Amino acid sequence: MALVGLARIAAVSVGSPREVWCAHRAQTGISRREFDEYMSGATQASGLTLEAPQPFDEPVPLSALRAAGAFHPPQSYRYLKGEALRQVAEASPAAGTVLRGILGEPVPA
């Protein structure tokens, strides 16, 4: 129930669960059993390769994100642009600092 950091998506791999596991197993951070349980019954899987991960010094609580504007949390990740990035920056000074550093400019309004 908090935003703990951000990362860029460098690549997306789509295939059968077996293909995605074989291509990314060393980077998943989970066991094969956990992966198989999560993918149970699925015929297609997607693997995201992330780059430039930036943890925030302090998690941004969901309550702070909602107070900064309309924010609806995703299941596990969400693409943020424009107004949504501004809301994250307003909800947490630490997140705003990370965002400005990555963007090299003020957070978009």
N, C-alpha and C positions, 0 to 999 in steps of 0.2 A: 504494500500500500504506500509505496514511495518511489520516486525517481532517484536512482542511485548513481547515474552517470549517463554517458552517451558514447556512441561510436559511429563511424561511417560504415555503410555496407559496401564492401569491395567487390563481392561476387555473390551470385545466387546459383546454387546447384539444384537441379530438379531431376528426379529419377525415382526408381523404385526405392523403398526403404533400404533394401540390401545395397543398392548402388550408392546411395547417399552415405550410409554407414561406412562402406569400404573407402570412400573418398575422404571422409572427414573424421573417422573414429579417433584419431590421435588428438584432435582439437576439440572434441565435444565436451569433455569434463564430466561425462557420465559413463556408466558401464553399459555393456551390450544388453544386459538384461533390462536395465532402465529404458534404454532406447526401444527395445522390442516391446515392452509394456506400453510405452507411450504411442508407438506406431501400430499397435495391435489392430488388425483389420484394414489398415490403410494400404492402398495400392500405389500411391504416389507420395513422395516426401520432398521437402525443400530444405536445403542447408544454406545458411547464410554465413559467409566469410566476412568477419568484421575487421576493421583496421582503425588505428588511432583511438583506442578506447581511452576515455577520460572519466575516471571516477570523480564524483563530487566529494568535497571534504565532509559534507554532511548530507544525508539523504533529504530530498525535498518531499515532505509529506503530502499525501493526496489532499488533505484538507487545505494546505497552502496553495496547491495547484488550482483547486476549485475556487478558492477565495480570489485568485488572480483573474479568473474568467471561467467560461464554460470549458470544462476539461472532462473528458470521458476516457478512463483508462482502457488500454488494449488488453488482450489476453496475455501477451508476453512482450511485444514490442510495438512501436508505432513510429511512423515517419512524421517528423515535426518540421514545419516551415512557417515563415512569416509570423502571424499572430500567435500561433501556438508556442513558438520559440520565445517571443516576447513575454508570454505568460509565465513560462518556466523561469526566465530571467527575473521577473518581478517577484516570483514566489520565493526565490532564494538568491541572496547575494553571491554565494559560492558558485551556484550554477551559472549565474550571469557572468561571473568572471571567466569561467571555463568557456562559455559560449563566445564571449567577446574575443578570447584568445584564439579560438579555433577559426572564427569568422574573420579575424583581423580587422574588425570594424564594429560599430555599435550593433546591438541586436536589432533586427528589423522591426519596425513599428507596424 
